[in-house]
Amino acid sequence: MVVDKVRHCRVKIEVCNLRIHTERGVGTYFAKASRGQINWNVVDAEGWVLGRLAARAAQVLMGKDAPDYTPHADHRSGLIIINAEKIRLTGKKLDQKIYRHNTGYPGGLREITARKLFETQPERLLREAIYGMLPKNRWRDRLTKRLKVYVGSNHPHAGQSPHALSLAR
């Protein structure tokens, strides 16, 4: 440290070049888009709460459970969910949650409660919950095609040799 006559301090700073050598070669890993067959997994929905199952299923479809997750890369994972009629809805959602869609005609707004939808089409209830948790971009429709939801414990996808998957953390 050098002191002037006016009592101002000036600090002499030396630049260290070691930092340049240690940072060379470090970069961000981006997985390449994988081609080939889809890796199918089977999940049993029995006893799961609707939102928790949908959130974990969306992560599997997007590939976020993979160690080499890259947002723009396709991870080629498919999901088969069985026993869709055995999911649970907590609180008053069965009576208060309303699903709406429009037919496209004037006055064509159609509403149905979660209870009625659960009694008639439980697989649609689960499919819409997962669809709403997927990214809102061009990947959404592609990932939805890899989601198969079935009522009961049977599914026609034995030819894809799916692996059993546990979504519990």
C-alpha positions, -999 to +999 in steps of 0.1 A: +000+000+000+013+034-010+004+066+009+004+099-008+012+132+008-025+141+009-031+109+029-050+090+002-044+053+001-037+036-032-037-001-034-017-019-060-036-048-074-019-077-092-038-098-115-035-136-110-035-156-142-041-189-125-078-186-127-078-188-164-061-222-165-084-238-139-116-226-156-107-239-191-127-269-202-156-264-178-189-261-196-225-270-194-236-305-204-264-306-230-277-341-239-282-349-275-317-356-287-321-394-284-336-414-312-351-448-312-376-466-290-396-451-262-388-464-227-422-473-213-430-474-175-460-486-157-474-468-126-502-481-104-524-452-094-540-470-064-541-448-033-525-417-049-539-382-046-547-368-080-524-338-080-494-355-065-496-383-091-501-359-119-471-338-109-448-368-107-461-383-139-455-350-157-419-350-145-413-385-158-428-376-192-406-345-195-375-365-184-368-344-153-362-376-133-333-385-156-297-375-146-290-361-180-321-338-182-319-311-208-349-289-214-348-289-252-339-326-256-365-354-260-359-381-234-381-407-251-400-418-220-436-431-220-459-437-191-487-462-187-510-456-157-533-483-145-561-483-118-571-447-126-604-453-108-586-457-075-571-422-072-583-398-044-593-362-044-588-344-011-611-318+005-642-307-013-628-310-048-652-337-058-681-313-055-665-279-060-640-285-089-656-279-123-642-289-156-652-267-185-649-269-223-665-251-252-681-268-281-673-239-304-709-229-309-725-199-294-736-207-259-716-240-261-699-238-227-702-273-211-695-278-174-691-310-154-682-315-118-652-337-107-675-362-090-695-369-122-664-370-143-647-393-118-677-417-119-680-418-156-644-412-170-617-414-143-590-418-169-600-384-184-597-368-150-562-380-146-552-372-182-564-336-179-545-331-146-512-343-162-519-324-194-522-292-173-488-298-157-469-302-189-450-273-205-472-250-225-453-253-258-449-276-288-437-305-266-470-308-248-489-326-275-460-349-283-456-358-246-493-364-242-492-390-270-469-410-247-493-411-218-517-440-216-542-441-188-564-471-181-592-481-157-584-514-141-551-533-138-549-545-174-533-527-203-527-537-239-490-526-240-473-558-230-454-558-263-435-527-253-421-545-223-428-517-198-409-514-165-426-510-132-420-475-118-425-463-083-431-425-081-428-425-043-399-402-030 
